């Protein structure tokens, strides 16, 4: 079994992969085909939050959401302690501020892991680029 992910996803891509009627579902599914997947940093808890608050029949129970995340993303990675300790300075040096800080933490996680980040979030691309993370956009 692989010890690291081939591809890390942010919340936008993770939700698109797990929710079949999401407009990006098929594109993300195609981009992920055959890859060992993980979530980058707090994208796991963000994805859990989204899955448990979706409207109508797409909403998952907490246990079902946790199971879906664990199953779909077996190689999720956390922000290493040293990277977390220097994150504020790195984000400041890159000009990342406000709500984009959360995208920045996801980017730092993927960059530190040396794994490409898959995203559907075009708004986050400025932050991802500022931090020099390899990104595949769906």
CORVENBEL-V39481 format. One record per backbone hydrogen bond with DSSP energy under -0.5 kcal/mol. CO is the residue of the C=O (numbers start at 1). NH is the residue of the N-H. E is the energy in kcal/mol with one decimal. If there is no record, write none. Layout:
CO:NH:E
CO:NH:E
This chain:
7:38:-1.6
8:118:-3.2
9:40:-1.9
10:14:-2.4
11:15:-2.7
12:16:-1.5
13:17:-2.2
14:18:-2.1
15:19:-2.2
18:20:-0.7
19:22:-2.1
22:25:-1.9
24:28:-2.7
25:29:-2.8
26:30:-2.4
27:31:-2.2
28:32:-1.8
29:33:-0.7
30:33:-0.9
32:35:-2.4
35:37:-0.6
36:6:-2.9
36:7:-1.6
37:75:-2.3
38:9:-2.3
39:41:-0.8
39:77:-2.4
40:43:-1.8
41:44:-1.6
42:46:-2.4
43:47:-2.5
44:48:-2.0
45:49:-2.3
46:50:-2.5
47:51:-2.9
48:52:-1.8
50:53:-1.6
50:54:-0.8
51:60:-2.8
55:58:-1.2
56:59:-1.5
61:65:-2.8
62:66:-2.4
63:67:-2.3
64:68:-2.5
65:69:-2.3
66:70:-2.5
67:71:-2.5
68:72:-2.6
69:73:-2.1
73:76:-1.0
77:41:-2.7
80:84:-2.7
81:85:-2.3
82:86:-1.3
83:87:-0.7
84:87:-0.6
86:90:-2.3
87:91:-3.2
88:92:-2.5
89:93:-2.7
90:94:-1.5
91:96:-2.7
92:95:-1.3
97:100:-1.3
98:101:-1.9
99:102:-1.3
99:103:-0.6
100:104:-2.4
101:105:-2.1
102:106:-1.5
103:107:-2.5
104:108:-2.7
105:109:-1.9
106:110:-2.2
107:111:-3.0
108:112:-2.6
109:113:-1.9
110:114:-1.2
110:115:-2.0
116:8:-2.7
117:136:-2.8
118:10:-2.1
119:138:-2.6
120:122:-1.2
121:124:-1.0
122:125:-1.0
123:126:-0.6
124:128:-2.7
125:129:-2.8
126:130:-2.2
127:131:-1.5
128:133:-2.0
129:132:-1.3
134:117:-2.9
136:119:-2.3
